[in-house]
Amino acid sequence: MNPYFSIIIPTLNEAKFLPDLLKDLSHQTNQDFETIIVDGQSKDHTQAKAESFRTKLPSLSILSTTKHNVSYQRNLGAKKAQGKILLFLDADGGLPPFFLDGIKYKLSKNPVDVFTSWIKPDSTNPQDTAIATIINLSFEASRLLDIPTGFGAMLGFKKTAFAKLRGFAEDITYAEDQEIIRRALEKKLTFTIYPDPHYVYSFRRLRKQGTLNTLRQFAKLQTKLAIAGYPNHTKKDYPMGGHYFKPDKQKPTILDKIKQLLA
């Protein structure tokens, strides 16, 4: 019998973050799902980390591709999916234990073709909480302005709706999540943003680049999007892969240098 959910996770060098998400999935109160990981031939231990969850998840598939493209990897996973609902997650995200049960309940009360939900940050930092609140409010504002949007970090589809859309656009490298939502609305599919349950959104990009720099980059790319449409040349501006977010090596402090001299 086919599962209710197909969880599809594109990965590239996510050995550090992926296990936390898979652990969250293994702890779900609703276990009626399959997990499909589509790895871009990671050079770290991503696939080995995924393999270690074979006995902890109800159904786990690990696909490998030489193509490093988040849309392509999502689409490849969707071709294998057997679930009624396709749920695309980023490898660095997280889920509370009741998340899948919550989404299933929401869909039973408010069935839609495409959906996402509000976010919560992956830390207890008050600044991160404030930013997450602003993002959630911006989701609601975009819906009121009839230009709804959402993050690809957690985007769900009825399988039939995803087939009608023919998947994510593989020729663009930024805002593929916004593009598919826009396309869904053009095809008269229904879309909503559930205010709960929240999924855990990774703020690692903000920590790597700094909040102000990240917001500047986001504004720059959104301006390009408004002027020139969905771009296909911003790979350097918005890279994919856990290796990009490795912490920078800190320069030795004066105290470190003194310790080295005394050693």
N, C-alpha and C positions, 0 to 999 in steps of 0.2 A: 504494500500500500504506500502511495506517495506521501512524503511529509508535508506538513502545512507550510513550513518555511524552508527556503534555500538561502543559506548565508554565504555570500560570495565576497571573498577578501583578496584583492590584488596585493602582491607583496614584491618588494625589492630590497634586500639587505635589512630585514626587519627582525633579526634574531633577538634584539633587545626588547622590542615592544610587543611582538606578536604573541608570545606566551601569556602575557597578562590578559589579552583579549580572549584567547582560547580557554584560559582558566575561567573567565567570566561566563563563557558559553557553557562550559561543563557544569557550572553551578546554576544554570537557569532552572526555574521552577517548571517551565515548559520545555520538554525535551523532544518535541515533535518537529525536528528540523534536521537538515543535513548541512555540513560545512564544506565549502569548496574553496580551496586556496589556489590561487593562480599566481605562481611565482615566476618572476623574470630572470630565472637562473642566477639567484643571489650568490654572491661571492663569500658570504658569511655562513652561519649555521642555521639560516631561516628554515630550510627544508627539514633539517634534522630536528629542530625544535618542534616543528609541526608534526613530524612523525611520532614524537614522544606522546602525542595526545590521541593516538589511535584507539587506545582502550578507554579513554576518558570522555570521548564524544560519541554520540549515537551513530553518526555516519560521517566519515571524513574522507575527502578526496583531495589529492595534491596534484595539480597540473603544473607543467613547466613549459615556458615559452622563451624564445630568444628575443622577443619583442618587448621592449620596455615602454609600455604605453598603457596608462591606467584605464582608458576607455576600452582598448582592445582586450586587456586582461579581464575586465568586467564582462564584456560581451562573450569571451571565450568560456568563462564560468557559467554564464546564463545558458549557453548552448547545452551544457551538461545537466543543468538544474532540473529537478523533478518536482519541486515544491509549487504550491499554489501561489505563494507570495515570495518574490525575490527581494532579499534584503542585502543591499550593498554596504559594506562597512570598510573603513580604513583600518589598517593593521595597528595603528597606534591609539585607537579608541578604546572605550570600555563600556560595559553594560551593567546595570544593577541586576540582581538575581531575578526580579519579577519583570524584566523588560519585555521579553517575548510574550508573556501572558498579558501584559498591559497592552501591547500593540494588537494582539489578537482580539482582546475585548473592545478596543477602540474601533477596529475594523468591523466588528459585529454590530456596533451601535451606529457607526458612521462610515459605511463602506465607500471607499474611493479607489481610483485607479492608481494614483501616485501619491506618496506621502513622505513626510519627514517629521521630525519632532524637535522640541526645544533641546538646548544643550546645557550641560553643566561642565565646569572646568575640571581638569585632571589634577587640581591642587586645592588647598584650602586658603590660598592667598587671597586676601580681600580684593586686591586689584584685579585678579583673574575672575573672581566672582562678579565684580562690577562690569567687566568687559563682557562676560557671558550674558548678563542681564541686558546690556545694550544690544547685543546680537539678537537675543530672543525678541526684544521689543522691535528691532528692525525687521525681523521676520513678519511680525504682526502688521507693521506699518506697510510693508511691501504688499501684503495681502489686501489691506484696505485700499491701497492705491491701484489695485488690480494688476500688479506686476510681481506676483509671488515668486519667492526664491527659496533656496535651501542649500545645505551643504551636501556634497557627495559623500562626506564622511559617514552619513547614515541616510540612505535614500531607498525607499521601498516601492515596489510595483506589483500589481497583479501580473502574473505571468502572461496572461492574454494581452494586457495593455503594453507590456514591454515588447512583445512580439509585434504588435501593431506599430510601435515606434521604431522597430528594427534596431533597437539598442542605442548605445551612446555613440556620438559622432567621434570617429577615430582620427579625424584629420585636424582636430583642434587640440591645443595643449593647455588651455586655460578656460575656466568657466563652462566646462562640459556639463556640469551639474545644472547650471542655470539654463543652458541651451536645451537640454532634454526636457526640463520643466516647461520652458516656453513652447517647445514643439508639441508637448502633450496638450497644452491648453489650446493650441491652434487646431488640434485634431478633436477638440471638444471632450477630452478626457477630464476626469475630475481629479482635483489636487487639494490636499489640505496639509496643515502643519499642526500636529497634535501638541498641546502644551504639556502633556505628560503621557507616558513616562519620558524622562530626560535620558539621553545617552551622554556618555562622557567624551568630551571633545578634547583632543590633545592641543595644548598650547606650546608645543615644543618649538614651533616656528617663531613664536613671539620671544621665547627664551633664547633662541639661537641668534636672532637678528635684532632683538629689542622691539618693544611694543611700537614705538614711534616709527622706526624704520619699516616695520611690517605694515603698519597702517598707510605709510607713504607709498609703499610698493603696491598695496591693494588699491589705493586710490588711482595710482598711475595706470594699472592694468584695467580698472573699471572705466577710466576715461578712454583708453584705447578701445575698449569694448563698445562704448557708446558711440564713438566716432567712426570706427572702422569695422565694427562687427566682431564676430568671434575669431580670435587670432590663431594662426598655426605656426608661429615662429617664436613663442615665448618660453621654450623649454629651459633656457638658462635663467629666466626670470622666476619660474615657478617649478623647480625640479622635483622629481619623484625619487624616493629612496631613503631608507633609514641612515645610510652612510653619510648623507648630507648633514644630518643633525648630530653627529658625534660632537661632544664638547671639545672646544678648543683647548689645546695644551696651554696651561697657565705659565706665564713667565716666572722664574724663581724670584722670590722676594729677597730682600736684604737678609732677613733672618735665615732663609734657606741657604744663602751663600755663606753666612757665618758658620752654620752647621757643617757645611761641606769642608770649610777650612779647618774646623776643629776635629773632623772625623779622622 
